[in-house]
């Protein structure tokens, strides 16, 4: 029932199934955490401003750094729930193939 059924670019490295799901990469994860910390931290006096907000800024910086250095995307197999990583090049081909 998934729309990526039939893609033939990325296969599960555990069971060989092609029903895989993109679960993001470390860069987008850090970006989301960083933005969440900044937004939440801005509304909490003292603790939010001096602890949560700086953590958010660090996450944002780490996100930018990992964007340039971590060229991996996370995928999860829908059949056996095995998580694995693929290269950015493979991910781009995958994305193009499911449009
Ligand atoms: Zn699998």
Boltz pocket constraint, residues with backbone or C-beta under 6 A from the ligand:
constraints:
  - pocket:
      binder: B
      contacts: [[A, 12], [A, 13], [A, 14], [A, 15], [A, 16], [A, 17], [A, 77], [A, 78], [A, 79], [A, 80], [A, 81], [A, 82]]
      max_distance: 6.0
